[in-house]
Amino acid sequence: MVTAVRHLGPHWYAAVMGTAAVATAGAGLPVHVPGLRTVCTAVWALSLVLLATLLAARALHWTHHRDQARAHLLDPATAPFYGCLAMALLAVGGGAITVGRDWIGTGAAVALDVVLFSAGTVVGLAAAVAVPYLMAVRHRIEASQATPVWLLPLVAPMVSAALGPLLVPHLPPGQARETLLLACFAMFGLSLLATLLMLPIVFARLITGGPLPLVLTPTLFLVLGPLGQSTTAVGMFADVAPGVVPEPYSEGFGILAVLYGVPVMGFALLWFGLATAHVVRARRHGMGFAMTWWAFTFPVGTCVTGAEALGRHTGLVVYEALAVGLYVVLVGAWLVASVCTARGLLSGVLLAGPRTAFVVRRPVTGRTTSGAVR
């Protein structure tokens, strides 16, 4: 077992995030499907088991393979995935209140979320500072190496912002509730502004440097994470603000939910189309399964909850239909990623050490001075 976890990286937490997203997004759908909530609760329980198992395995990794753990931190391709640890803790904690309470009771669900939300928020804020710091002073990277993976540590505080309001009604009225709500709003701003700084670098790399390597192409869906999660967050602020913050601020949160959420969800749909086109191209060029396929789950799940929030605050059926349609995509992606991951674990391929990669040169395309392709 100790040897098996040597190459177990932080990217494995993405499987926990995607599983929890299926549960929480399904519970908020604006349609009644018999048995759906029970299934979502079972999926949440699975995410809790996966989280506990992975935390134990990663503890073994850090205890017995510290050299490899340090190498992960100093690897610019792996270090950003430490944001996934925070988001896995937060996603499972939020799911405890959303659906887990049906099985473990409200009291236990709140207690579990307090622990996981607190730990996830601390880890997320630490990653949001530490990973960019390492990128600046220890990693040797260039703009041409930019990928959406760089967004992961910056998105973690946004997940705290979106899930923190679930705890607001369980706090004593007054200062405690308002403090938590405004702290979540501060993390919303922190993550949003950091994302706005990083996203242009990623987009410029994609446009000027050409398509990402096949194995990294699914990570284009990671851009949906801050878009969908921020839309979810402003919707949650509007849900809990009345009675927590004074007017006109509570009304302002309701306005923000629509005026911010509608255009951001519009951009999310544009990016969804762009990312899908790149994935189809990559699949035609031989893209096989890798753990990056889990990027098809959690980010899409945030768009589901974002659409659900817009449906609540606008009353428009179109957003309810969008939430249902995206949820179907989410479930399909989760099933495929789960089956392929289980198959890779059983065969030992996913836990094996990295293989030597052969560099394949991109075909050089000449251009005229006007920019036309020759």
Secondary structure, 3 states (H helix, E strand, C coil): CCCCCCCCCHHHHHHHHHHHHHHHHHHCCCCCCCCHHHHHHHHHHHHHHHHHHHHHHHHHHHHHCHHHHHHHHCCCCCHHHHHHHHHHHHHHHHHHHHHHHHHHCHHHHHHHHHHHHHHHHHHHHHHHHHHHHHHHHCCCCCHHHCCHHHHHHHHHHHHHHHHHHHHHHHCCCCHHHHHHHHHHHHHHHHHHHHHHHHHHHHHHHHHHHCCCCHHHHHHHHHHHHHHHHHHHHHHHHHHHCECCECCCHHHHHHHHHHHHHHHHHHHHHHHHHHHHHHHHHHHHCCCCCCHHHHHHCHHHHHHHHHHHHHHHHHCCHHHHHHHHHHHHHHHHHHHHHHHHHHHHHHHCCCCCCCCCCCCCCCCCCCECCCCCEC
